[in-house]
Amino acid sequence: MAGKTTKSMQTKYKIFRVVFMALFLVIVANMFYLQIIKHDEYEGAALNQQTQDTEIAAKRGNILDRSGNEIAISASAYKVVLTPKNLKTDADREKVAHFLSETLSLDYEKVLGMTQKKLEYLEVKRRIESEEKDQVVNFLAENSDYASAIGVAEDPKRYYPHRNLLSSVIGFVGDDLQGLSGLESAYDNYLSGTPGKIISAKTAGGVSLPFTYEKYIEAENGCNINLTIDIEMQYFLEKHIDNARVEHNVQNRVAGIIMDVKTGEVLAMSTKPDFDPNDPFTISDEIVLSALAAENPVGSENYWNAYNSMVKSLWTNKLCEQYEPGSTFKILTSAMALEEGLVSLTETFNCTGALQIAGNTIHCHKRDGHGVETFKEGLSNSCNPVFMELSSRIGYEKFYNYITVFGLRDKTNAGVPGEQTGYHYRLADMNVVDLATSSFGQGFKITPLQLISAVCSVANDGKYMQPYIIKSITDSKGNIVVSNTPKVIKQTVSEKTSEILCEYLEYAVIQGKKAYLEGYKIGGKTGTSEKLDSGNEEARIASFIGIAPADDPQICVLVVVDEPNSEVQYGSYIAAPLAKDILADSMKHLNIEPDYSEGTPQVSVPAVVGEPVEAAKKAMTDLGLKVEISGTGEKVTYQIPGDGKVLPAGSTVMLYKGEEETVYSTTVPDVFGKTAAEWNRDILNSGLNIQISGGNIGTPGVVAKSQSPQGGTSVEKGTVVTVTFE
Amino acid sequence: MGTAKVVKKKKDMTSREFLSRLTKQPRVDPVFLVAALLLLVIGLAMLFSAGYAKALSEEGNSYHYISKQLIFAVVGLIAMGIVSYIPFHLYKLPIFYGSFYAFSLVLLLLVYVLPSKDVQKRWIYLGGFQFQPSEFAKLAVIFALAVYLSKTVEYAKKPGENPWKAAGKYFGYGLAVPMLIFGVCSALVLFETHLSGGILIFGVGIIMVLARGNVKWRYLILIGLIFLAVFAVVAMNVPYMRERIDVFLNPDADGQDSGYQIKQSLYAIGSGGIFGVGYGQSRQKYLHLPEPQNDFIFSIVSEELGFVGVVFILILFAILIWRGISIAMNASDRFASLVALGIISRIALQVIFNLAVISKLIPVTGISLPFFSYGGTALAVLLVEIGIVLQISRYSYVKSE
């Protein structure tokens, strides 16, 4: 038997041992490299595949009106996602495709195609309702094999419960709820919030294991935005401008804005036609559709091109875009002249129908001239020569400066998306014709938003309030992030100028009648501007800007009717009645009581018995009286009240025609102790007229003391009831 | 009477005496034993953690791997204890090493004949039980080689000897015969497409030959180069080897199989950092890393225990190997010395190969990690081997190092 190991063997053993140890050191060194030097890189790569980030969508903030009514809200919805690579057999793919196409009403072949892709993530259908979601969840409960292939995730959607309401301001969102236009886009940072995450460990099969770790990072929901908009005012504003659009067959757009004079808050603003932000790529407006169809055959390439550019143009807010303000601008020219003391209230002007300026004849809208008129009458008549004269007195430099003072160059920064700046001449470039035409609002462009803000300042004792539409922004925890309050940013004119202009504007409305609203003091100015750059000489913009009540302006309304297509395109015929309707609803909404004590023009009822019915009607309406006609026949046989009675404008005169004997009678309501608003409603509803005697009914709390005839008496319709106050 | 003579000779020793002699052997090497037991305990603990998710996913029972492995560990420990008392002289008997070697060869050949579930024919299935015959072959080769090498005395050139004859003797006895002993087994395992197993047997054989033989270094280098060249040619032409090398050079091209595996392994190791993600906290074991309970278990160990844990375990292995070679070096018997060297080399090579594979130092080859990887037979055989080394250590005077 061999002996022990030899020395040479031992040496080799030692060599092997050293070699083994050396190799161990190499391995340790490599481990050091992998575990410590490359740690971050490998850990990152590993985490990336080990964890599945399930994004928890942040709830997009709501957009609310001033009282918290929801205009844009986020609603729960779901999406179905697929991990097709976890479907192993064709039978599985077919079964899944069959189920999904059935449940989600999708094309079978399309879904089958999805299942055949070797992908980690595919969205099968987005924004499904909870019923569909439940079906998928039940399916997965029954077929747990597919749990690694089919998933359901939250996929909130944006919902605009009032559809088109305020859409050109609100805008809309895209597929991933990112704001694409309007406030949704401009305030996306606030609204979108920060999505959270569930990071859960997953196996290579993609299935979360119950015993693995999970990290939950909560989503931070978006901020809510409270607007200054009053949803009710917005509703009636939109209703009225849409009606006007249909009535006057407006080719382009009708836009309207209501602003709080005292605070600069935008109470309502709208541009029609607009769009439904729930479906912003579809045009549903009949007029627009038929206009498109008239231009190109439906379905043709040109049709769709026109359709698509129309879709985009509907998204814009007209009130932020430049236009020529026309005669509405005369308010500001007047303010400049008054403020600078360049016009005396007693001096007279003589309008001959045109003025020669540097060899150009510039006409007044009344070609035969207004004749001799005061400044007050000139404003009421909207007489261009008067204003050309004023602008020449004001001069280039001051006129130029006032454009800046009234904020007509820069954006108002009201927070309304898409705002443009104004465009006016550079001082050096302005010639005498430019100055003359500028006086009546032609030849330059401003935005309606700029105009109404400037006019509000004139109505608000000269205080230019920062206009704004964002009242506040609150984060998801209720903290106020942004809060806007009324802010005076400058004094444009003096209180005196403001007072004079308010009175003159009221006079203009009384004279113009078209915007006259019984019981209220409305001030305002019409405008009819040519669209000088439109290429269409006939194209006009009819507009009206009104303030109410004129003695203490609360609100200002501006309506802009772009290219009405009716016979008369004048602002007085188209825009003033529209503004009147809006003002009437606004007064009612703001609980501003009508005041019949003064300012209401008294009209003497003309004698029309024996006149032809049409002529009689015209005579009455010309005076601001309403008529109610009864019977058959050509001529008026009886009228009540009879001629010579003095009534407030707006009262109703009953006209009977033919041989009819029947006279409509009614019972006089008892108005004792009632306030002006109450008896006014009672008496007018009974088909009677009112004459007021004594007292100042404008004073709050004043009630009727006596009446004639007495309450309960049966009288003929149209009879004048005299109410006496304390 | 021949038998009587034998009986007479044994008469001096009753069975009681025999047993007491067996049990009164010198004590085993405590350092080696403790290192081995620590590795076993850590290995089992890590197998439980690493195999948990896969066991649940594939077998529906988180304890699937660990419970099986524990049974083998217990059986193996008992075997280890018994073997540590069996005098190593027993293994020198031709009846033992001869039949063991022959038995291993038969098993290796059986693999080719028996129906197999896998492409790689390295398993034998017996009922519900499966094992790799190469596990036995490794030990059989060690015994056979040790016997041969311990008996061959001198084959160096004697003065005045015909140089050709001397060279023939030198190569024949010194290299050809021993290489035949391990080469046959190695080749059979290689052709099972079990690359690592073949390399391991080859490596252990070479180490044993080198340790014993009086081989000149210049020949050795020459042989080494020839061997490398042949291996390279073979590797480039045998598809499964070629594939592994391609993947090693360009892991991303093969995202799903071995390239994927090594990438996942690196993610796991790298994620570990200095202190690891904590025991049981591995994320890579959740089906990202294929075979987390087997060849790639140390990737999960690295992830969970970090660099500190890796170094600790490698120190344990180093102690085991260092101490094992010391036992071999100082063994009372040349055969025993070579057996111990063979066993320790086998363990060392396997550890080094396995760690080199999982940390992408060499191409992927299926090689398990002693004490750690799942595999009952392998663990039992390993513990028996440890038992043999322990037996040898009883008669080995190890200078305190």
Contacts between the chains, C-beta under 8 A, distances in Angstrom:
chain1	res1	chain2	res2	distance
A	1	B	92	8.0
A	1	B	333	7.3
A	1	B	335	7.9
A	2	B	150	4.6
A	2	B	151	6.6
A	2	B	153	7.7
A	2	B	333	7.3
A	2	B	334	4.1
A	2	B	335	6.8
A	3	B	333	7.9
A	3	B	334	6.4
A	4	B	331	7.2
A	4	B	332	6.5
A	4	B	333	7.0
A	4	B	334	6.4
A	4	B	337	7.4
A	5	B	328	7.7
A	5	B	329	6.1
A	5	B	330	7.6
A	5	B	331	6.5
A	5	B	334	5.8
A	5	B	337	4.7
A	8	B	214	7.1
A	9	B	211	5.7
A	9	B	212	6.4
A	9	B	329	7.8
A	9	B	334	7.7
A	9	B	337	7.2
A	10	B	329	5.1
A	12	B	210	6.2
A	12	B	211	4.8
A	13	B	211	6.2
A	13	B	325	5.4
A	13	B	328	6.2
A	13	B	329	4.6
A	13	B	341	6.5
A	14	B	325	7.9
A	14	B	329	7.4
A	16	B	207	6.2
A	16	B	211	7.0
A	16	B	325	6.6
A	16	B	341	7.5
A	16	B	345	6.8
A	17	B	321	7.2
A	17	B	322	6.2
A	17	B	325	4.5
A	17	B	326	8.0
A	20	B	318	7.9
A	20	B	321	5.5
A	20	B	325	7.8
A	20	B	348	4.6
A	20	B	352	7.0
A	21	B	318	6.3
A	21	B	321	7.8
A	21	B	322	7.1
A	23	B	352	4.8
A	24	B	314	5.8
A	24	B	317	7.3
A	24	B	318	5.5
A	24	B	352	7.1
A	26	B	361	7.4
A	27	B	314	6.9
A	27	B	352	6.8
A	27	B	355	4.6
A	27	B	356	6.6
A	27	B	359	6.7
A	27	B	361	7.4
A	28	B	310	7.5
A	28	B	311	6.2
A	28	B	314	5.9
A	30	B	359	5.0
A	30	B	361	5.9
A	31	B	269	6.9
A	31	B	302	6.8
A	31	B	307	6.1
A	31	B	310	5.1
A	31	B	311	7.6
A	31	B	355	7.9
A	31	B	359	6.3
A	32	B	307	6.3
A	34	B	266	6.4
A	34	B	269	4.8
A	34	B	270	5.3
A	34	B	302	7.8
A	34	B	359	6.0
A	35	B	269	5.9
A	35	B	270	6.3
A	35	B	272	5.0
A	35	B	273	5.9
A	35	B	274	7.1
A	35	B	302	6.4
A	35	B	306	6.5
A	35	B	307	4.3
A	35	B	310	7.0
A	36	B	273	6.8
A	36	B	274	6.2
A	36	B	307	5.9
A	38	B	266	8.0
A	38	B	270	5.1
A	39	B	270	5.6
A	39	B	271	7.5
A	39	B	272	7.7
A	39	B	273	4.6
A	39	B	274	7.9
A	41	B	270	6.7
A	42	B	266	5.9
A	42	B	267	5.2
A	42	B	269	7.1
A	42	B	270	2.2
A	42	B	271	5.9
A	43	B	267	7.9
A	43	B	270	6.0
A	43	B	271	4.6
A	43	B	273	7.0
A	45	B	267	5.7
A	45	B	270	7.8
A	46	B	267	3.7
A	46	B	268	7.0
A	46	B	270	7.0
A	46	B	271	4.7
A	46	B	283	6.9
A	46	B	284	6.3
A	46	B	288	7.8
A	47	B	271	7.7
A	47	B	283	7.8
A	49	B	267	7.5
A	49	B	288	6.5
A	50	B	283	4.3
A	50	B	284	6.9
A	50	B	286	7.1
A	50	B	288	6.4
A	51	B	283	7.9
A	201	B	283	5.2
A	201	B	286	6.3
A	202	B	286	7.1
A	203	B	53	6.9
A	203	B	57	7.0
A	203	B	286	4.1
A	203	B	287	4.0
A	203	B	288	7.1
A	204	B	286	7.0
A	204	B	287	4.1
A	204	B	288	4.5
A	205	B	57	7.7
A	205	B	287	5.6
A	209	B	53	6.9
A	209	B	286	6.0
A	212	B	283	7.2
A	212	B	286	6.5
A	213	B	281	7.9
A	213	B	283	7.9
